[in-house]
């Protein structure tokens, strides 16, 4: 997968990059990629907990309200 972002930088008086300007479509794409990565982390954590036997069957969760 090729990632191309066309950005412009705002620099301070010393030439240090302080901000990035990208178009809205590229920004939205970045947000989607970050969200997908976060979801994958959650799924991986759930799989690890399942393998360790830390998860309870769904019927047990209903017992928590009792």
N, CA, C and O atoms as CSV, one atom per row, in Angstrom:
chain,resi,resn,atom,element,x,y,z
A,1,UNK,N,N,0.847,-1.170,0.000
A,1,UNK,CA,C,0.000,0.000,0.000
A,1,UNK,C,C,0.892,1.232,0.000
A,1,UNK,O,O,1.761,1.381,0.859
A,2,UNK,N,N,0.678,2.089,-0.941
A,2,UNK,CA,C,1.488,3.283,-1.072
A,2,UNK,C,C,0.815,4.443,-0.354
A,2,UNK,O,O,-0.380,4.682,-0.530
A,3,UNK,N,N,1.575,5.151,0.445
A,3,UNK,CA,C,1.037,6.293,1.168
A,3,UNK,C,C,1.691,7.551,0.632
A,3,UNK,O,O,2.909,7.709,0.708
A,4,UNK,N,N,0.889,8.433,0.097
A,4,UNK,CA,C,1.397,9.705,-0.400
A,4,UNK,C,C,0.645,10.835,0.265
A,4,UNK,O,O,-0.580,10.915,0.168
A,5,UNK,N,N,1.362,11.697,0.932
A,5,UNK,CA,C,0.775,12.885,1.515
A,5,UNK,C,C,1.517,14.078,0.959
A,5,UNK,O,O,2.747,14.090,0.925
A,6,UNK,N,N,0.788,15.065,0.528
A,6,UNK,CA,C,1.391,16.293,0.030
A,6,UNK,C,C,1.188,17.349,1.103
A,6,UNK,O,O,0.090,17.876,1.280
A,7,UNK,N,N,2.255,17.643,1.807
A,7,UNK,CA,C,2.129,18.543,2.942
A,7,UNK,C,C,2.980,19.793,2.747
A,7,UNK,O,O,3.940,19.823,1.977
A,8,UNK,N,N,2.586,20.793,3.467
A,8,UNK,CA,C,3.358,22.030,3.537
A,8,UNK,C,C,3.636,22.262,5.009
A,8,UNK,O,O,2.817,21.933,5.866
A,9,UNK,N,N,4.789,22.829,5.293
A,9,UNK,CA,C,5.184,23.039,6.673
A,9,UNK,C,C,5.177,24.523,7.016
A,9,UNK,O,O,5.502,25.382,6.196
A,10,UNK,N,N,4.797,24.784,8.244
A,10,UNK,CA,C,4.947,26.119,8.806
A,10,UNK,C,C,6.192,26.047,9.678
A,10,UNK,O,O,6.333,25.137,10.496
A,11,UNK,N,N,7.083,26.995,9.505
A,11,UNK,CA,C,8.331,26.974,10.263
A,11,UNK,C,C,8.442,28.226,11.123
A,11,UNK,O,O,7.844,29.261,10.830
A,12,UNK,N,N,9.223,28.103,12.191
A,12,UNK,CA,C,9.459,29.263,13.046
A,12,UNK,C,C,10.638,30.070,12.490
A,12,UNK,O,O,11.137,29.772,11.405
A,13,UNK,N,N,11.070,31.068,13.214
A,13,UNK,CA,C,12.141,31.950,12.750
A,13,UNK,C,C,13.466,31.222,12.549
A,13,UNK,O,O,14.315,31.657,11.771
A,14,UNK,N,N,13.631,30.102,13.265
A,14,UNK,CA,C,14.870,29.324,13.152
A,14,UNK,C,C,14.784,28.248,12.069
A,14,UNK,O,O,15.745,27.511,11.849
A,15,UNK,N,N,13.627,28.156,11.389
A,15,UNK,CA,C,13.449,27.151,10.347
A,15,UNK,C,C,12.952,25.816,10.857
A,15,UNK,O,O,12.854,24.854,10.094
A,16,UNK,N,N,12.633,25.746,12.153
A,16,UNK,CA,C,12.113,24.503,12.729
A,16,UNK,C,C,10.653,24.329,12.337
A,16,UNK,O,O,9.853,25.257,12.459
A,17,UNK,N,N,10.315,23.143,11.871
A,17,UNK,CA,C,8.930,22.851,11.493
A,17,UNK,C,C,8.059,22.838,12.738
A,17,UNK,O,O,8.343,22.114,13.692
A,18,UNK,N,N,7.006,23.633,12.730
A,18,UNK,CA,C,6.127,23.729,13.891
A,18,UNK,C,C,4.712,23.239,13.604
A,18,UNK,O,O,3.952,22.971,14.536
A,19,UNK,N,N,4.349,23.120,12.334
A,19,UNK,CA,C,3.006,22.659,11.969
A,19,UNK,C,C,3.043,22.111,10.548
A,19,UNK,O,O,3.955,22.396,9.771
A,20,UNK,N,N,2.028,21.319,10.234
A,20,UNK,CA,C,1.908,20.733,8.898
A,20,UNK,C,C,0.538,21.068,8.349
A,20,UNK,O,O,-0.461,21.005,9.064
A,21,UNK,N,N,0.497,21.423,7.084
A,21,UNK,CA,C,-0.776,21.672,6.413
A,21,UNK,C,C,-0.949,20.589,5.352
A,21,UNK,O,O,-0.115,20.431,4.460
A,22,UNK,N,N,-2.055,19.842,5.468
A,22,UNK,CA,C,-2.406,18.849,4.445
A,22,UNK,C,C,-3.857,19.087,4.061
A,22,UNK,O,O,-4.603,19.733,4.797
A,23,UNK,N,N,-4.256,18.561,2.907
A,23,UNK,CA,C,-5.650,18.791,2.511
A,23,UNK,C,C,-6.586,17.934,3.359
A,23,UNK,O,O,-6.159,16.951,3.965
A,24,UNK,N,N,-7.837,18.304,3.396
A,24,UNK,CA,C,-8.816,17.671,4.280
A,24,UNK,C,C,-8.978,16.179,3.990
A,24,UNK,O,O,-9.136,15.383,4.917
A,25,UNK,N,N,-8.942,15.798,2.728
A,25,UNK,CA,C,-9.081,14.385,2.377
A,25,UNK,C,C,-7.954,13.540,2.943
A,25,UNK,O,O,-8.187,12.448,3.462
A,26,UNK,N,N,-6.739,14.044,2.842
A,26,UNK,CA,C,-5.598,13.326,3.394
A,26,UNK,C,C,-5.694,13.236,4.917
A,26,UNK,O,O,-5.359,12.209,5.506
A,27,UNK,N,N,-6.152,14.312,5.548
A,27,UNK,CA,C,-6.317,14.324,6.999
A,27,UNK,C,C,-7.346,13.279,7.429
A,27,UNK,O,O,-7.114,12.528,8.376
A,28,UNK,N,N,-8.473,13.233,6.736
A,28,UNK,CA,C,-9.510,12.257,7.063
A,28,UNK,C,C,-9.003,10.836,6.869
A,28,UNK,O,O,-9.336,9.947,7.653
A,29,UNK,N,N,-8.204,10.612,5.834
A,29,UNK,CA,C,-7.624,9.290,5.595
A,29,UNK,C,C,-6.687,8.913,6.742
A,29,UNK,O,O,-6.698,7.769,7.196
A,30,UNK,N,N,-5.880,9.858,7.211
A,30,UNK,CA,C,-4.989,9.597,8.344
A,30,UNK,C,C,-5.789,9.219,9.578
A,30,UNK,O,O,-5.419,8.292,10.299
A,31,UNK,N,N,-6.894,9.935,9.830
A,31,UNK,CA,C,-7.725,9.624,10.994
A,31,UNK,C,C,-8.308,8.217,10.904
A,31,UNK,O,O,-8.356,7.496,11.901
A,32,UNK,N,N,-8.755,7.823,9.696
A,32,UNK,CA,C,-9.295,6.470,9.511
A,32,UNK,C,C,-8.224,5.414,9.782
A,32,UNK,O,O,-8.498,4.399,10.422
A,33,UNK,N,N,-7.002,5.655,9.294
A,33,UNK,CA,C,-5.917,4.695,9.517
A,33,UNK,C,C,-5.594,4.559,10.998
A,33,UNK,O,O,-5.349,3.456,11.486
A,34,UNK,N,N,-5.594,5.682,11.713
A,34,UNK,CA,C,-5.339,5.648,13.160
A,34,UNK,C,C,-6.443,4.884,13.867
A,34,UNK,O,O,-6.171,4.073,14.752
A,35,UNK,N,N,-7.687,5.137,13.485
A,35,UNK,CA,C,-8.826,4.449,14.104
A,35,UNK,C,C,-8.754,2.950,13.849
A,35,UNK,O,O,-9.009,2.151,14.749
A,36,UNK,N,N,-8.404,2.566,12.617
A,36,UNK,CA,C,-8.282,1.143,12.297
A,36,UNK,C,C,-7.188,0.495,13.138
A,36,UNK,O,O,-7.356,-0.630,13.607
A,37,UNK,N,N,-6.079,1.186,13.331
A,37,UNK,CA,C,-4.987,0.648,14.139
A,37,UNK,C,C,-5.433,0.462,15.588
A,37,UNK,O,O,-5.083,-0.532,16.224
A,38,UNK,N,N,-6.205,1.419,16.111
A,38,UNK,CA,C,-6.698,1.311,17.489
A,38,UNK,C,C,-7.652,0.138,17.639
A,38,UNK,O,O,-7.610,-0.571,18.644
A,39,UNK,N,N,-8.511,-0.071,16.649
A,39,UNK,CA,C,-9.444,-1.202,16.692
A,39,UNK,C,C,-8.669,-2.517,16.664
A,39,UNK,O,O,-9.007,-3.456,17.385
A,40,UNK,N,N,-7.635,-2.583,15.833
A,40,UNK,CA,C,-6.827,-3.804,15.774
A,40,UNK,C,C,-6.162,-4.098,17.113
A,40,UNK,O,O,-6.069,-5.261,17.506
A,41,UNK,N,N,-5.698,-3.071,17.820
A,41,UNK,CA,C,-5.102,-3.271,19.139
A,41,UNK,C,C,-6.123,-3.846,20.112
A,41,UNK,O,O,-5.805,-4.740,20.897
A,42,UNK,N,N,-7.349,-3.333,20.060
A,42,UNK,CA,C,-8.405,-3.821,20.952
A,42,UNK,C,C,-8.714,-5.284,20.661
A,42,UNK,O,O,-8.874,-6.083,21.583
A,43,UNK,N,N,-8.800,-5.637,19.378
A,43,UNK,CA,C,-9.082,-7.020,18.985
A,43,UNK,C,C,-7.952,-7.933,19.436
A,43,UNK,O,O,-8.198,-9.018,19.963
A,44,UNK,N,N,-6.711,-7.497,19.229
A,44,UNK,CA,C,-5.568,-8.314,19.649
A,44,UNK,C,C,-5.568,-8.526,21.160
A,44,UNK,O,O,-5.275,-9.624,21.633
A,45,UNK,N,N,-5.896,-7.483,21.917
A,45,UNK,CA,C,-5.952,-7.624,23.366
A,45,UNK,C,C,-7.036,-8.628,23.762
A,45,UNK,O,O,-6.827,-9.452,24.652
A,46,UNK,N,N,-8.189,-8.557,23.101
A,46,UNK,CA,C,-9.261,-9.510,23.378
A,46,UNK,C,C,-8.856,-10.937,23.073
A,46,UNK,O,O,-9.179,-11.857,23.825
A,47,UNK,N,N,-8.145,-11.123,21.963
A,47,UNK,CA,C,-7.677,-12.458,21.607
A,47,UNK,C,C,-6.685,-12.982,22.649
A,47,UNK,O,O,-6.723,-14.158,23.011
A,48,UNK,N,N,-5.799,-12.107,23.127
A,48,UNK,CA,C,-4.838,-12.519,24.157
A,48,UNK,C,C,-5.558,-12.909,25.444
A,48,UNK,O,O,-5.213,-13.914,26.065
A,49,UNK,N,N,-6.546,-12.132,25.847
A,49,UNK,CA,C,-7.296,-12.439,27.062
A,49,UNK,C,C,-8.082,-13.730,26.903
A,49,UNK,O,O,-8.215,-14.498,27.855
A,50,UNK,N,N,-8.602,-13.972,25.708
A,50,UNK,CA,C,-9.323,-15.214,25.441
A,50,UNK,C,C,-8.383,-16.408,25.595
A,50,UNK,O,O,-8.726,-17.408,26.226
A,51,UNK,N,N,-7.192,-16.286,25.008
A,51,UNK,CA,C,-6.224,-17.387,25.089
A,51,UNK,C,C,-5.798,-17.653,26.533
A,51,UNK,O,O,-5.498,-18.794,26.885
A,52,UNK,N,N,-5.768,-16.624,27.364
A,52,UNK,CA,C,-5.376,-16.772,28.768
A,52,UNK,C,C,-6.550,-17.210,29.643
A,52,UNK,O,O,-6.379,-17.425,30.842
A,53,UNK,N,N,-7.742,-17.343,29.053
A,53,UNK,CA,C,-8.914,-17.772,29.803
A,53,UNK,C,C,-9.509,-16.685,30.681
A,53,UNK,O,O,-10.221,-16.981,31.640
A,54,UNK,N,N,-9.223,-15.434,30.361
A,54,UNK,CA,C,-9.716,-14.330,31.190
A,54,UNK,C,C,-11.126,-13.874,30.811
A,54,UNK,O,O,-11.713,-13.060,31.523
A,55,UNK,N,N,-11.667,-14.366,29.735
A,55,UNK,CA,C,-12.999,-13.928,29.299
A,55,UNK,C,C,-14.066,-14.872,29.823
A,55,UNK,O,O,-13.831,-16.071,29.978
A,56,UNK,N,N,-15.252,-14.314,30.097
A,56,UNK,CA,C,-16.369,-15.109,30.585
A,56,UNK,C,C,-17.411,-15.250,29.481
A,56,UNK,O,O,-17.523,-14.383,28.615
A,57,UNK,N,N,-18.176,-16.345,29.510
A,57,UNK,CA,C,-19.254,-16.505,28.535
A,57,UNK,C,C,-20.274,-15.373,28.693
A,57,UNK,O,O,-20.409,-14.805,29.777
A,58,UNK,N,N,-20.971,-15.056,27.645
A,58,UNK,CA,C,-21.921,-13.938,27.656
A,58,UNK,C,C,-22.995,-14.113,28.714
A,58,UNK,O,O,-23.427,-13.118,29.295
A,59,UNK,N,N,-23.442,-15.316,28.989
A,59,UNK,CA,C,-24.492,-15.513,29.996
A,59,UNK,C,C,-23.982,-15.128,31.389
A,59,UNK,O,O,-24.782,-14.754,32.247
A,60,UNK,N,N,-22.691,-15.209,31.628
A,60,UNK,CA,C,-22.130,-14.825,32.922
A,60,UNK,C,C,-22.181,-13.316,33.124
A,60,UNK,O,O,-22.281,-12.844,34.257
A,61,UNK,N,N,-22.115,-12.568,32.052
A,61,UNK,CA,C,-22.152,-11.121,32.163
A,61,UNK,C,C,-23.505,-10.630,32.671
A,61,UNK,O,O,-23.576,-9.628,33.382
A,62,UNK,N,N,-24.571,-11.328,32.309
A,62,UNK,CA,C,-25.899,-10.955,32.764
A,62,UNK,C,C,-26.008,-11.134,34.283
A,62,UNK,O,O,-26.800,-10.449,34.932
A,63,UNK,N,N,-25.235,-12.028,34.837
A,63,UNK,CA,C,-25.251,-12.266,36.274
A,63,UNK,C,C,-24.631,-11.112,37.069
A,63,UNK,O,O,-24.852,-11.005,38.275
A,64,UNK,N,N,-23.864,-10.257,36.408
A,64,UNK,CA,C,-23.235,-9.126,37.088
A,64,UNK,C,C,-24.272,-8.144,37.606
A,64,UNK,O,O,-24.047,-7.500,38.631
A,65,UNK,N,N,-25.395,-8.015,36.927
A,65,UNK,CA,C,-26.451,-7.084,37.336
A,65,UNK,C,C,-27.237,-7.610,38.531
A,65,UNK,O,O,-27.944,-6.846,39.188
A,66,UNK,N,N,-27.125,-8.886,38.818
A,66,UNK,CA,C,-27.904,-9.483,39.915
A,66,UNK,C,C,-27.338,-9.134,41.265
A,66,UNK,O,O,-27.877,-9.557,42.288
